[in-house]
Amino acid sequence: MSRLNVVLAVVLVMCALAVIQAQHRSRTYFVELERLKKEARALEEQWGRLQLEQSTWANPARVDTLARTQLGLVPPTQERIRVETGRAESWRSTP
């Protein structure tokens, strides 16, 4: 009977250590999960800011204003506008 008690005590200690290890692993994973959630929120905020910045930079009115003021671009006159009709490949030279 005492031999059975020793075996059961060893099994009990091993089970207790397994529970402790599982709890520790669970806490470690939870901390990692929370860190990754925080990082995901930060990345989502950055993505929103980047989308806003992109829409600001790509605003056609802003591009037109910069083209006129900083680059001195103006719309072409009617004499300089030419509309081509025909096939797109016709301008290429054949080898």
Chimera marker file (.cmm) of the C-alpha trace (Angstrom):
<marker_set name="trace">
<marker id="1" x="0.000" y="0.000" z="0.000" r="1" g="1" b="0" radius="0.5"/>
<marker id="2" x="2.811" y="2.400" z="0.729" r="1" g="1" b="0" radius="0.5"/>
<marker id="3" x="4.274" y="1.786" z="-2.721" r="1" g="1" b="0" radius="0.5"/>
<marker id="4" x="0.930" y="2.795" z="-4.270" r="1" g="1" b="0" radius="0.5"/>
<marker id="5" x="0.934" y="5.967" z="-2.147" r="1" g="1" b="0" radius="0.5"/>
<marker id="6" x="4.404" y="6.892" z="-3.411" r="1" g="1" b="0" radius="0.5"/>
<marker id="7" x="3.378" y="6.347" z="-7.042" r="1" g="1" b="0" radius="0.5"/>
<marker id="8" x="0.218" y="8.369" z="-6.568" r="1" g="1" b="0" radius="0.5"/>
<marker id="9" x="2.186" y="11.155" z="-4.856" r="1" g="1" b="0" radius="0.5"/>
<marker id="10" x="4.648" y="11.265" z="-7.776" r="1" g="1" b="0" radius="0.5"/>
<marker id="11" x="1.766" y="11.365" z="-10.267" r="1" g="1" b="0" radius="0.5"/>
<marker id="12" x="0.110" y="14.117" z="-8.235" r="1" g="1" b="0" radius="0.5"/>
<marker id="13" x="3.307" y="16.206" z="-8.194" r="1" g="1" b="0" radius="0.5"/>
<marker id="14" x="3.771" y="15.702" z="-11.948" r="1" g="1" b="0" radius="0.5"/>
<marker id="15" x="0.174" y="16.765" z="-12.593" r="1" g="1" b="0" radius="0.5"/>
<marker id="16" x="0.626" y="19.826" z="-10.377" r="1" g="1" b="0" radius="0.5"/>
<marker id="17" x="3.792" y="20.797" z="-12.269" r="1" g="1" b="0" radius="0.5"/>
<marker id="18" x="1.966" y="20.322" z="-15.578" r="1" g="1" b="0" radius="0.5"/>
<marker id="19" x="-0.847" y="22.603" z="-14.384" r="1" g="1" b="0" radius="0.5"/>
<marker id="20" x="1.666" y="25.239" z="-13.275" r="1" g="1" b="0" radius="0.5"/>
<marker id="21" x="3.467" y="25.054" z="-16.609" r="1" g="1" b="0" radius="0.5"/>
<marker id="22" x="0.162" y="25.324" z="-18.511" r="1" g="1" b="0" radius="0.5"/>
<marker id="23" x="-0.877" y="28.355" z="-16.468" r="1" g="1" b="0" radius="0.5"/>
<marker id="24" x="2.484" y="30.024" z="-17.057" r="1" g="1" b="0" radius="0.5"/>
<marker id="25" x="2.284" y="29.340" z="-20.790" r="1" g="1" b="0" radius="0.5"/>
<marker id="26" x="-1.270" y="30.671" z="-20.842" r="1" g="1" b="0" radius="0.5"/>
<marker id="27" x="-0.217" y="33.898" z="-19.123" r="1" g="1" b="0" radius="0.5"/>
<marker id="28" x="2.738" y="34.283" z="-21.458" r="1" g="1" b="0" radius="0.5"/>
<marker id="29" x="0.495" y="33.851" z="-24.506" r="1" g="1" b="0" radius="0.5"/>
<marker id="30" x="-2.034" y="36.306" z="-23.080" r="1" g="1" b="0" radius="0.5"/>
<marker id="31" x="0.663" y="38.959" z="-22.574" r="1" g="1" b="0" radius="0.5"/>
<marker id="32" x="1.877" y="38.395" z="-26.136" r="1" g="1" b="0" radius="0.5"/>
<marker id="33" x="-1.694" y="38.603" z="-27.444" r="1" g="1" b="0" radius="0.5"/>
<marker id="34" x="-2.279" y="41.914" z="-25.671" r="1" g="1" b="0" radius="0.5"/>
<marker id="35" x="1.002" y="43.289" z="-27.019" r="1" g="1" b="0" radius="0.5"/>
<marker id="36" x="0.040" y="42.276" z="-30.553" r="1" g="1" b="0" radius="0.5"/>
<marker id="37" x="-3.435" y="43.812" z="-30.163" r="1" g="1" b="0" radius="0.5"/>
<marker id="38" x="-1.838" y="47.070" z="-29.056" r="1" g="1" b="0" radius="0.5"/>
<marker id="39" x="0.512" y="46.962" z="-32.033" r="1" g="1" b="0" radius="0.5"/>
<marker id="40" x="-2.420" y="46.245" z="-34.373" r="1" g="1" b="0" radius="0.5"/>
<marker id="41" x="-4.326" y="49.266" z="-33.001" r="1" g="1" b="0" radius="0.5"/>
<marker id="42" x="-1.264" y="51.462" z="-33.520" r="1" g="1" b="0" radius="0.5"/>
<marker id="43" x="-0.866" y="50.184" z="-37.076" r="1" g="1" b="0" radius="0.5"/>
<marker id="44" x="-4.549" y="50.820" z="-37.811" r="1" g="1" b="0" radius="0.5"/>
<marker id="45" x="-4.182" y="54.390" z="-36.554" r="1" g="1" b="0" radius="0.5"/>
<marker id="46" x="-1.092" y="54.870" z="-38.690" r="1" g="1" b="0" radius="0.5"/>
<marker id="47" x="-2.934" y="53.407" z="-41.708" r="1" g="1" b="0" radius="0.5"/>
<marker id="48" x="-5.764" y="55.903" z="-41.201" r="1" g="1" b="0" radius="0.5"/>
<marker id="49" x="-3.300" y="58.787" z="-40.990" r="1" g="1" b="0" radius="0.5"/>
<marker id="50" x="-1.524" y="57.593" z="-44.141" r="1" g="1" b="0" radius="0.5"/>
<marker id="51" x="-4.803" y="57.320" z="-46.044" r="1" g="1" b="0" radius="0.5"/>
<marker id="52" x="-5.716" y="60.847" z="-44.988" r="1" g="1" b="0" radius="0.5"/>
<marker id="53" x="-2.290" y="62.103" z="-46.009" r="1" g="1" b="0" radius="0.5"/>
<marker id="54" x="-2.558" y="60.341" z="-49.369" r="1" g="1" b="0" radius="0.5"/>
<marker id="55" x="-5.961" y="61.864" z="-50.056" r="1" g="1" b="0" radius="0.5"/>
<marker id="56" x="-4.563" y="65.281" z="-49.163" r="1" g="1" b="0" radius="0.5"/>
<marker id="57" x="-1.529" y="64.946" z="-51.426" r="1" g="1" b="0" radius="0.5"/>
<marker id="58" x="-3.558" y="63.499" z="-54.309" r="1" g="1" b="0" radius="0.5"/>
<marker id="59" x="-6.329" y="66.100" z="-54.183" r="1" g="1" b="0" radius="0.5"/>
<marker id="60" x="-6.716" y="67.323" z="-57.797" r="1" g="1" b="0" radius="0.5"/>
<marker id="61" x="-7.248" y="70.940" z="-56.727" r="1" g="1" b="0" radius="0.5"/>
<marker id="62" x="-4.018" y="70.853" z="-54.695" r="1" g="1" b="0" radius="0.5"/>
<marker id="63" x="-2.079" y="69.290" z="-57.573" r="1" g="1" b="0" radius="0.5"/>
<marker id="64" x="-3.456" y="71.909" z="-59.978" r="1" g="1" b="0" radius="0.5"/>
<marker id="65" x="-2.532" y="74.760" z="-57.616" r="1" g="1" b="0" radius="0.5"/>
<marker id="66" x="1.005" y="73.439" z="-57.124" r="1" g="1" b="0" radius="0.5"/>
<marker id="67" x="1.434" y="72.901" z="-60.860" r="1" g="1" b="0" radius="0.5"/>
<marker id="68" x="0.415" y="76.476" z="-61.579" r="1" g="1" b="0" radius="0.5"/>
<marker id="69" x="2.266" y="78.208" z="-58.735" r="1" g="1" b="0" radius="0.5"/>
<marker id="70" x="5.461" y="76.210" z="-58.225" r="1" g="1" b="0" radius="0.5"/>
<marker id="71" x="6.010" y="74.794" z="-61.700" r="1" g="1" b="0" radius="0.5"/>
<marker id="72" x="4.448" y="77.589" z="-63.727" r="1" g="1" b="0" radius="0.5"/>
<marker id="73" x="2.328" y="75.191" z="-65.764" r="1" g="1" b="0" radius="0.5"/>
<marker id="74" x="-0.652" y="76.517" z="-67.692" r="1" g="1" b="0" radius="0.5"/>
<marker id="75" x="-3.279" y="74.745" z="-69.789" r="1" g="1" b="0" radius="0.5"/>
<marker id="76" x="-2.326" y="74.501" z="-73.477" r="1" g="1" b="0" radius="0.5"/>
<marker id="77" x="-3.940" y="76.822" z="-75.964" r="1" g="1" b="0" radius="0.5"/>
<marker id="78" x="-6.402" y="75.455" z="-78.494" r="1" g="1" b="0" radius="0.5"/>
<marker id="79" x="-3.778" y="75.704" z="-81.249" r="1" g="1" b="0" radius="0.5"/>
<marker id="80" x="-1.494" y="73.309" z="-79.349" r="1" g="1" b="0" radius="0.5"/>
<marker id="81" x="-4.172" y="70.657" z="-78.793" r="1" g="1" b="0" radius="0.5"/>
<marker id="82" x="-4.261" y="67.912" z="-81.396" r="1" g="1" b="0" radius="0.5"/>
<marker id="83" x="-6.617" y="64.942" z="-81.363" r="1" g="1" b="0" radius="0.5"/>
<marker id="84" x="-5.297" y="61.837" z="-83.069" r="1" g="1" b="0" radius="0.5"/>
<marker id="85" x="-7.611" y="59.238" z="-84.504" r="1" g="1" b="0" radius="0.5"/>
<marker id="86" x="-6.650" y="55.846" z="-85.813" r="1" g="1" b="0" radius="0.5"/>
<marker id="87" x="-4.933" y="52.778" z="-84.496" r="1" g="1" b="0" radius="0.5"/>
<marker id="88" x="-2.454" y="53.076" z="-81.670" r="1" g="1" b="0" radius="0.5"/>
<marker id="89" x="0.112" y="50.834" z="-83.406" r="1" g="1" b="0" radius="0.5"/>
<marker id="90" x="0.221" y="53.007" z="-86.546" r="1" g="1" b="0" radius="0.5"/>
<marker id="91" x="2.853" y="55.333" z="-85.098" r="1" g="1" b="0" radius="0.5"/>
<marker id="92" x="5.328" y="52.508" z="-84.463" r="1" g="1" b="0" radius="0.5"/>
<marker id="93" x="7.881" y="51.713" z="-87.100" r="1" g="1" b="0" radius="0.5"/>
<marker id="94" x="8.133" y="48.119" z="-88.217" r="1" g="1" b="0" radius="0.5"/>
<marker id="95" x="11.577" y="46.493" z="-88.138" r="1" g="1" b="0" radius="0.5"/>
<link id1="1" id2="2" r="1" g="1" b="0" radius="0.2"/>
<link id1="2" id2="3" r="1" g="1" b="0" radius="0.2"/>
<link id1="3" id2="4" r="1" g="1" b="0" radius="0.2"/>
<link id1="4" id2="5" r="1" g="1" b="0" radius="0.2"/>
<link id1="5" id2="6" r="1" g="1" b="0" radius="0.2"/>
<link id1="6" id2="7" r="1" g="1" b="0" radius="0.2"/>
<link id1="7" id2="8" r="1" g="1" b="0" radius="0.2"/>
<link id1="8" id2="9" r="1" g="1" b="0" radius="0.2"/>
<link id1="9" id2="10" r="1" g="1" b="0" radius="0.2"/>
<link id1="10" id2="11" r="1" g="1" b="0" radius="0.2"/>
<link id1="11" id2="12" r="1" g="1" b="0" radius="0.2"/>
<link id1="12" id2="13" r="1" g="1" b="0" radius="0.2"/>
<link id1="13" id2="14" r="1" g="1" b="0" radius="0.2"/>
<link id1="14" id2="15" r="1" g="1" b="0" radius="0.2"/>
<link id1="15" id2="16" r="1" g="1" b="0" radius="0.2"/>
<link id1="16" id2="17" r="1" g="1" b="0" radius="0.2"/>
<link id1="17" id2="18" r="1" g="1" b="0" radius="0.2"/>
<link id1="18" id2="19" r="1" g="1" b="0" radius="0.2"/>
<link id1="19" id2="20" r="1" g="1" b="0" radius="0.2"/>
<link id1="20" id2="21" r="1" g="1" b="0" radius="0.2"/>
<link id1="21" id2="22" r="1" g="1" b="0" radius="0.2"/>
<link id1="22" id2="23" r="1" g="1" b="0" radius="0.2"/>
<link id1="23" id2="24" r="1" g="1" b="0" radius="0.2"/>
<link id1="24" id2="25" r="1" g="1" b="0" radius="0.2"/>
<link id1="25" id2="26" r="1" g="1" b="0" radius="0.2"/>
<link id1="26" id2="27" r="1" g="1" b="0" radius="0.2"/>
<link id1="27" id2="28" r="1" g="1" b="0" radius="0.2"/>
<link id1="28" id2="29" r="1" g="1" b="0" radius="0.2"/>
<link id1="29" id2="30" r="1" g="1" b="0" radius="0.2"/>
<link id1="30" id2="31" r="1" g="1" b="0" radius="0.2"/>
<link id1="31" id2="32" r="1" g="1" b="0" radius="0.2"/>
<link id1="32" id2="33" r="1" g="1" b="0" radius="0.2"/>
<link id1="33" id2="34" r="1" g="1" b="0" radius="0.2"/>
<link id1="34" id2="35" r="1" g="1" b="0" radius="0.2"/>
<link id1="35" id2="36" r="1" g="1" b="0" radius="0.2"/>
<link id1="36" id2="37" r="1" g="1" b="0" radius="0.2"/>
<link id1="37" id2="38" r="1" g="1" b="0" radius="0.2"/>
<link id1="38" id2="39" r="1" g="1" b="0" radius="0.2"/>
<link id1="39" id2="40" r="1" g="1" b="0" radius="0.2"/>
<link id1="40" id2="41" r="1" g="1" b="0" radius="0.2"/>
<link id1="41" id2="42" r="1" g="1" b="0" radius="0.2"/>
<link id1="42" id2="43" r="1" g="1" b="0" radius="0.2"/>
<link id1="43" id2="44" r="1" g="1" b="0" radius="0.2"/>
<link id1="44" id2="45" r="1" g="1" b="0" radius="0.2"/>
<link id1="45" id2="46" r="1" g="1" b="0" radius="0.2"/>
<link id1="46" id2="47" r="1" g="1" b="0" radius="0.2"/>
<link id1="47" id2="48" r="1" g="1" b="0" radius="0.2"/>
<link id1="48" id2="49" r="1" g="1" b="0" radius="0.2"/>
<link id1="49" id2="50" r="1" g="1" b="0" radius="0.2"/>
<link id1="50" id2="51" r="1" g="1" b="0" radius="0.2"/>
<link id1="51" id2="52" r="1" g="1" b="0" radius="0.2"/>
<link id1="52" id2="53" r="1" g="1" b="0" radius="0.2"/>
<link id1="53" id2="54" r="1" g="1" b="0" radius="0.2"/>
<link id1="54" id2="55" r="1" g="1" b="0" radius="0.2"/>
<link id1="55" id2="56" r="1" g="1" b="0" radius="0.2"/>
<link id1="56" id2="57" r="1" g="1" b="0" radius="0.2"/>
<link id1="57" id2="58" r="1" g="1" b="0" radius="0.2"/>
<link id1="58" id2="59" r="1" g="1" b="0" radius="0.2"/>
<link id1="59" id2="60" r="1" g="1" b="0" radius="0.2"/>
<link id1="60" id2="61" r="1" g="1" b="0" radius="0.2"/>
<link id1="61" id2="62" r="1" g="1" b="0" radius="0.2"/>
<link id1="62" id2="63" r="1" g="1" b="0" radius="0.2"/>
<link id1="63" id2="64" r="1" g="1" b="0" radius="0.2"/>
<link id1="64" id2="65" r="1" g="1" b="0" radius="0.2"/>
<link id1="65" id2="66" r="1" g="1" b="0" radius="0.2"/>
<link id1="66" id2="67" r="1" g="1" b="0" radius="0.2"/>
<link id1="67" id2="68" r="1" g="1" b="0" radius="0.2"/>
<link id1="68" id2="69" r="1" g="1" b="0" radius="0.2"/>
<link id1="69" id2="70" r="1" g="1" b="0" radius="0.2"/>
<link id1="70" id2="71" r="1" g="1" b="0" radius="0.2"/>
<link id1="71" id2="72" r="1" g="1" b="0" radius="0.2"/>
<link id1="72" id2="73" r="1" g="1" b="0" radius="0.2"/>
<link id1="73" id2="74" r="1" g="1" b="0" radius="0.2"/>
<link id1="74" id2="75" r="1" g="1" b="0" radius="0.2"/>
<link id1="75" id2="76" r="1" g="1" b="0" radius="0.2"/>
<link id1="76" id2="77" r="1" g="1" b="0" radius="0.2"/>
<link id1="77" id2="78" r="1" g="1" b="0" radius="0.2"/>
<link id1="78" id2="79" r="1" g="1" b="0" radius="0.2"/>
<link id1="79" id2="80" r="1" g="1" b="0" radius="0.2"/>
<link id1="80" id2="81" r="1" g="1" b="0" radius="0.2"/>
<link id1="81" id2="82" r="1" g="1" b="0" radius="0.2"/>
<link id1="82" id2="83" r="1" g="1" b="0" radius="0.2"/>
<link id1="83" id2="84" r="1" g="1" b="0" radius="0.2"/>
<link id1="84" id2="85" r="1" g="1" b="0" radius="0.2"/>
<link id1="85" id2="86" r="1" g="1" b="0" radius="0.2"/>
<link id1="86" id2="87" r="1" g="1" b="0" radius="0.2"/>
<link id1="87" id2="88" r="1" g="1" b="0" radius="0.2"/>
<link id1="88" id2="89" r="1" g="1" b="0" radius="0.2"/>
<link id1="89" id2="90" r="1" g="1" b="0" radius="0.2"/>
<link id1="90" id2="91" r="1" g="1" b="0" radius="0.2"/>
<link id1="91" id2="92" r="1" g="1" b="0" radius="0.2"/>
<link id1="92" id2="93" r="1" g="1" b="0" radius="0.2"/>
<link id1="93" id2="94" r="1" g="1" b="0" radius="0.2"/>
<link id1="94" id2="95" r="1" g="1" b="0" radius="0.2"/>
</marker_set>
